[in-house]
């Protein structure tokens, strides 16, 4: 069954994700200082998930025009560098 982006539970999750991500990162830090060895691949996967969620939130919160301007500037700089 598809999840509706306008559903009440989804809206609550959107508001709580920063706190959940912070809790998850703190848990990872604690696991690194524990006596039980941490699998590096598992750690990398968990950090990648956190990074992707943070990046997605930033992209969603940034106005389209600002994203367009950043990409246009990057293209202009890339062309200038390639022309050297």
N, C-alpha and C positions, 0 to 999 in steps of 0.2 A: 504494500500500500504506500503510495507516495506521501511524502511529508509536505504539508502546506507551509509555505514561508510566513503566512499570516496567522498560523495557529498560535494559540496562547502559550503553549509550552515552548515553542520555538523562539518566541520573543523573549521569554525568560532566559533561555539558554544563551541567546545573543548577549544579554546583559551580564551574565555570569562568566562568560568565557575568559575574560582577563584574570579573574580570581582563580578559576580552575587551572589555567595555564601556570599561574604563579605557584599554586599549590603543587602541581606536578613537577615544576622545576626545583622547588625546595626539596621535594621527595627524592629527586635524582641526586641532588647535592648530598643529602643524608646517606643515600645508598653508596655514594663514592667514598664516604668516610667510614663506612661500616667494615666489619670483619669479613663479611661475605664478598668474594670477588664479583665484580660487575662485568657482564659481557659487553665488550666494546661495541659490537654490532648492534646489540639491543639499545645501548645508550645512544648510539648514533641515530638509530631509527626514531627513538623518543625525542631527541633534540630536533631532528628533521621535522617531525610532526608539529612541534611547538613553533619552529621557525615558519613553517608554511601557514599555520593558523595566524600568527602575528602579521605576516606579510599580506595574507588575504584580507585581514581586517584593515590594514593600512590602505590597501588598494581600494577597498570598498568605501572607506571614509574620505578618500581624496577625490575632489571634484574632477570630472572628466577633462575639463579644460587644463587643469594643472598637470594631469598625466600626459595629455597631448603635448603640452609645452615642453615637458621634460624629455619626451621622446624626440621631438623636433630638434631641441638643442643637442641631444646626444648624436642624432644623425648629422647635424651640421658640423659638430666637432670631429666626428669620424671621417667625414669627407675631407675636412681640412688636413687631418693627420695622414690620410691615404694619399693626398695630393703631394705630400712632401717627397 
